Amino acid sequence: MTTDAYIKALVLVSYGSQGVVLLPDGQRKRCKFRRNVGRPYCGDMVLVGHADQASLVVESILPRKNYFVRTDERQRQHIIAANLDQVLIVLAPRPLPSRDLLERYLLAVHSLGIEPVIVVNKSELNIPDNETAAGAAVLKRIPEYQALGYTVIRTSCKQAPSITELEPILKNRTSILVGQSGVGKSSLINQLLPDLELQTGALSTATGKGTHTTTSTILYEMSDGGRLIDSPGVWEYGIWKLDAQELSEGFVEFKAWLGQCKFNNCLHVTEPGCAIKKAVGDGLIRNWRYESYLRLLEQNSVTHTGK
C-alpha cells in the first residue's frame, strides 16, 4: 500500500495494542497498532491504512509537538496524551489545596512545555475570614498569579459565572483538566460537553468494550472546535522529580535574572553574587514565591499533590 492510500486520523483513545481513531469524515473507527510502529497516544495524529476490509491499522505516528504524562507510585513517567495546547489546573475552596500544590502543578506543566491555565472552580463558595489554613492563602493570592501573567478563570457549576469565562479559551484548542479529587473536574466536563453520553456511546460502539470509556484517557470534541481530554486519576500519585534548573526555570518571574548569578550552577540559596536573591531583596520577586522555591528545592522532588 502506498502512502497516498493512507488516511490521516486523530487518536481518541488508546489501550493496549489498539484504540479508536477519528477519521476526516467524522467516523470513529477501531484501529490496531503495529508493534514496529510504536504505540500512539490520545491526541496523536496518525496515518492509518486498511489491514483488511473490516479493520484499520496505524502505519505511522506523525511528529508530536509535546506530550503529557502521569506518574505511578514510584514516580515513573507514563505518557497519556499528546499535542496539547494547555493544561487547566483546577482548584477550589473545598477542598482547599495544600500549601505548594499550585506551584507543583505549574512547575510540572512548564517542564512539559505546555501552557498552564488556573481555574478556580466552586467560586460561589467563600473562604471564611478566620480561615488560617495554608490553602486559603493560596486562593487569596490568585490575583498575584494573574499579575505574574497566568490566565485565571473562575467557574461554578451551580450558579454564575458558570463556565462562560472558560468556554472561549477552549475554542480550537486541545486542553486537559488536572487537579486534586473533589475540586469538580467531572462537573466541569459534564457542563462543557453536553453531548458527553453520545460521544461516550459512540466510542463504546467502536471498541465493543464499554469499560475502556471509563478507565482510559479519552479525547472529546467540543462543539466550538475545541478538544477536551479527560484522564481519570491523572497525577494521582504525584509529580515526577524535577532538577534544580527545571525548578528555577519553572518560576516565571525568575527568568529575567537567570544566567546573571556569579556562579553558573547557582541554586539561589546561600551562594554569593546570586541575582535571584538580590531581586528578592529588592522586592522584584515576591518573597512567598521564593520561599516556595526553597521548599521545593529542599525536597528535590515534586510529589504528593494534596490528595
Disulfide bonds with the S-S distance in Angstrom:
none
